[in-house]
Amino acid sequence: MGAANKVPGVSGGIVAFVGGFYEEFIYSLQKINFKAVKLLFNGRFRAFYRYTNATFLILLITGMLISYFSVSRLLDFFLEKKELYVWAAFFGMIIGSIYYISKDFEDWNKKTVVAGIIGFLIGISISFLSPATENDNLLFIFFCGIISVSGMTLPGLSGSFILILLGNYVLLLVDSVNSLYDSFSEMFKGDFSFLKNPERLNTLKILAVFTLGSATGLVTLSHALGYLLKHYKKITSSVIIGFISGSLGVIWPWKKTIFKLDGSGNPLIDSNGDPIITNYQRYWPDFGDMETWGAVFFVIFGIFILLSLDWYGRNRQE
């Protein structure tokens, strides 16, 4: 989920859905409420641990953090070297996840079909939105935090891609994370000079507000989704299926990257020396090109990964 959440266009929620722990994830987050706070402040730590399903949440969050600084770095490398093949593999995985989720859904009727179509239209329309410019207003940063976790709680909605549309992907998922990493590295060496660096401190403050917004979003969205799954499960599931199908427009492999340009028409560079991405221009593949067939192979490979997960899940239950 950590790696998927970082890649624009890919939803970590799909990983949870396909992995079979989506509902447990949502309901576990719902347990972070006033009762949990009361247990914690009353010193009933064991009851708090059991009530919040802490073992599950700790393992999940730890895995995401490890992934964010390891697997996601590997994804960054391949996105730079073989971008088409990475997108193709994810495209195949989304197709496989649509099959995985919809194969056991037998509640199609007028209401669920309409809900599915609405979800599809919303999902595909997101891919045609134009990105905004960067905004470091703290209230807006807090809002970005709430939106960014949507990819974890809503399968098919990429929080990273939404941050691109909001104009703050580089600020929040590149510059801020790198500032935190650099600050920890310097502290381990006994160097606290960054405390006198106003730019670094401002970036860390932005990251803190973003994290607070993310935590708020996780709890509030999980309560809303938990309610919908409990009272309107069929409608909610059909919207999710439609939404994931519509997200194929966001993750279409054959696209050209559009970079943020300066006044001279040259790509602007972030703090890592990488060009800043603003959006993608999609095109139809040339089937006379061998690279296209390589991409097709990775689409099939992505589908195979999801079918393998389906096979593993069925055999584990047996």
Secondary structure as UniProt FT lines:
FT   HELIX           2..6
FT   TURN            8..9
FT   HELIX           12..19
FT   HELIX           22..30
FT   HELIX           34..41
FT   TURN            42..43
FT   HELIX           45..51
FT   TURN            52..53
FT   HELIX           54..68
FT   TURN            69..70
FT   HELIX           71..81
FT   HELIX           83..102
FT   TURN            103..104
FT   HELIX           110..126
FT   TURN            127..128
FT   HELIX           138..148
FT   HELIX           150..153
FT   TURN            155..156
FT   HELIX           159..166
FT   HELIX           169..170
FT   HELIX           171..175
FT   HELIX           176..188
FT   TURN            189..190
FT   HELIX           193..196
FT   HELIX           198..231
FT   HELIX           233..246
FT   HELIX           247..249
FT   STRAND          255..259
FT   TURN            263..264
FT   TURN            271..272
FT   STRAND          277..282
FT   TURN            287..288
FT   HELIX           290..317
//
